[in-house]
């Protein structure tokens, strides 16, 4: 599938979530949400991981860049929705492994998934607090042993991408990084009102409800400057 580039990051201009899922099922790999913060903060290692896998437009800024580069059909696909679309499509036919958040949060996530998707095959799960190389190696060995079809990792970027890259070396699957999506799923956080989502302003809502994120505002401002001055 063709891609376009945002500051040397290859992004797939998917026209829908279903198109992305179909493509991921055919080629496997790591699904990486591309947004303003990730574009500005990405180091070469993260760029290499994205470019070797499946970067998609998670943020409104990425969609705007796509349209400016002639990819008129590209749409925003929020990662917090995409993973549940994947579950909905495959819960009767594929196996899943979940990593991330606190033990309580991931446990509640598993329990809710089992209620909402009867018969879902979750072959393993653990929290995202991996405190040593030996713990990480043990997790990767478990992935290789259980061979899940889909692995969700909710640890924030770039930790989740680096971990999924190691997992991918020992086991081929669909991988997706989820950031704080487990917390969102069980109700610890609320998404922006539909109107803000529709106009691509969900990032403003995150700063409003989580003021501690204000220190992360600079990448969004820098991205906007580069976008509207044609430097992306």
C-alpha positions in Angstrom: 0.0 0.0 0.0 1.2 3.5 -0.8 2.4 5.8 2.0 3.1 9.5 2.4 5.7 11.1 4.6 5.6 13.5 7.5 9.1 14.5 8.6 10.6 11.2 7.3 7.8 9.2 9.0 5.9 7.0 6.6 2.1 7.1 7.1 -0.6 4.9 5.5 -3.5 7.1 4.3 -6.3 4.6 5.2 -9.8 5.6 4.3 -11.5 3.7 7.1 -10.8 1.6 10.2 -12.0 -1.5 8.4 -9.5 -0.9 5.6 -6.7 -0.6 8.1 -7.7 -3.8 9.9 -8.0 -5.8 6.7 -4.5 -4.6 5.7 -3.0 -5.4 9.1 -4.5 -8.8 9.1 -2.9 -9.5 5.7 0.6 -8.3 6.5 0.8 -8.3 10.3 3.1 -5.9 12.1 2.9 -3.0 14.6 0.1 -0.5 14.3 1.6 2.9 15.3 -0.7 5.9 15.9 0.9 8.9 14.2 0.0 12.3 15.7 1.6 15.7 16.3 3.4 14.8 19.5 4.8 11.6 18.1 6.1 13.3 14.9 7.9 16.0 16.8 9.3 13.8 19.5 10.3 10.8 17.5 13.9 9.7 17.5 15.5 7.7 14.7 14.8 4.4 16.5 11.1 5.1 16.7 11.0 6.4 13.1 12.6 3.2 11.9 10.0 1.1 13.8 7.1 3.1 12.3 8.6 3.0 8.8 9.0 -0.8 9.0 5.4 -1.3 10.2 2.0 0.4 9.8 1.8 4.0 10.8 -1.7 5.4 10.6 -3.4 8.8 11.1 -4.4 8.9 14.7 -4.3 12.7 15.1 -6.2 15.4 13.3 -2.8 17.0 12.4 -1.7 13.9 10.6 -4.9 13.9 8.6 -4.4 17.6 7.7 -0.9 16.8 6.5 -2.2 13.9 4.5 -4.7 16.1 2.7 -2.1 18.7 2.0 0.0 16.0 0.4 -2.7 14.9 -1.9 -4.1 12.0 0.1 -7.7 13.2 0.1 -9.2 9.9 1.3 -7.2 9.7 4.5 -9.3 9.8 7.7 -8.5 10.0 11.3 -8.6 6.6 13.1 -8.3 7.1 16.9 -6.3 4.3 18.4 -8.7 4.2 21.4 -11.4 3.1 18.9 -9.3 1.0 16.6 -8.4 -1.6 19.2 -12.0 -2.2 20.0 -12.8 -2.5 16.3 -10.1 -5.1 16.1 -11.6 -7.0 19.1 -15.1 -6.7 17.6 -14.0 -8.2 14.3 -11.8 -11.0 15.6 -12.9 -11.9 19.1 -14.6 -15.1 17.8 -11.6 -16.2 15.7 -8.4 -14.9 17.1 -6.5 -14.9 20.4 -5.4 -11.8 22.4 -2.7 -10.8 24.9 -2.9 -7.5 26.9 0.0 -5.6 28.4 -0.1 -2.2 30.1 -1.4 0.2 32.8 -1.6 -0.9 36.4 -2.5 -4.4 37.4 -5.9 -3.3 38.6 -6.7 -1.5 35.4 -5.6 -4.2 33.0 -7.5 -6.8 35.2 -10.6 -4.7 35.0 -10.1 -4.3 31.2 -9.8 -8.1 30.8 -13.0 -8.6 32.8 -14.9 -6.0 30.9 -13.8 -7.5 27.5 -14.9 -10.9 28.7 -18.4 -9.5 29.6 -18.8 -7.6 26.4 -17.3 -10.1 24.0 -18.5 -13.6 25.3 -16.0 -16.3 24.4 -13.1 -13.9 23.7 -9.8 -15.8 23.9 -7.4 -13.8 26.1 -4.4 -16.0 26.4 -2.4 -13.7 28.7 -2.2 -10.3 30.4 0.0 -8.3 32.7 0.5 -4.7 33.9 2.9 -2.3 32.2 5.3 -1.9 35.1 8.2 -3.9 33.8 11.1 -3.1 36.1 14.0 -5.1 34.8 15.4 -6.7 31.7 14.6 -10.2 33.1 11.0 -9.2 33.5 10.8 -8.0 29.9 12.5 -11.1 28.7 10.1 -13.3 30.6 7.2 -11.4 29.0 8.6 -11.8 25.5 9.2 -15.6 26.2 5.5 -15.8 27.2 4.4 -14.1 24.0 6.6 -16.5 22.0 5.1 -19.5 23.9 1.4 -18.5 23.8 1.5 -17.2 20.3 -1.4 -14.7 20.4 -2.8 -13.4 17.2 -3.3 -9.9 18.5 -1.2 -8.1 21.2 -2.3 -4.8 22.7 0.4 -2.8 24.6 -0.8 0.2 26.6 2.4 1.8 28.0 2.8 5.2 26.2 5.2 6.1 23.5 8.0 5.2 22.8 8.1 2.5 25.4 5.3 0.5 23.9 6.7 0.6 20.4 10.2 -0.5 21.6 8.6 -3.4 23.5 6.4 -4.4 20.6 9.5 -4.3 18.3 11.2 -6.8 20.6 8.1 -9.0 20.7 7.8 -9.0 17.0 11.3 -10.4 16.7 10.1 -13.6 18.3 6.5 -13.8 17.2 4.6 -12.5 14.2 1.2 -11.0 15.1 -0.9 -7.8 14.9 0.5 -5.5 17.5 -1.0 -2.1 18.6 0.2 0.5 21.0 -2.7 2.0 23.0 -1.3 4.6 25.4 -4.0 5.2 28.0 -6.8 3.3 26.2 -7.3 0.7 29.0 -8.1 3.5 31.5 -10.5 5.1 29.0 -12.2 1.8 28.3 -13.0 1.1 32.0 -14.2 4.6 32.6 -11.2 6.2 34.5 -11.1 8.9 31.9 -13.7 10.4 29.5 -13.3 11.3 25.9 -13.9 14.7 24.5 -17.5 15.7 23.6 -18.4 14.6 20.1 -18.3 18.1 18.7 -14.6 18.5 19.7 -13.9 15.1 18.2 -15.6 16.0 15.0 -13.6 19.2 14.5 -10.2 17.5 15.4 -9.9 19.3 18.7 -9.8 16.3 21.1 -6.2 17.2 22.1 -7.5 20.5 23.6 -9.9 18.4 25.8 -7.0 16.3 27.1 -5.2 19.4 28.3 -8.4 20.7 29.9 -9.1 17.5 31.9 -5.5 16.7 32.6 -3.6 20.0 33.3 -0.4 18.0 34.0 -0.3 17.4 30.2 0.3 21.2 29.6 4.1 20.5 29.7 3.5 18.5 26.5 1.9 21.4 24.6 5.0 22.5 22.8 5.1 19.6 20.2 1.5 20.5 19.2 2.4 24.1 18.7 5.6 23.3 16.8 3.7 20.8 14.6 1.0 23.4 13.8 3.7 25.9 12.8 5.5 23.4 10.5 2.2 22.2 9.0 0.9 25.7 8.1 4.2 26.9 6.8 4.6 23.9 4.6 7.6 22.4 6.3 6.3 18.9 7.1 
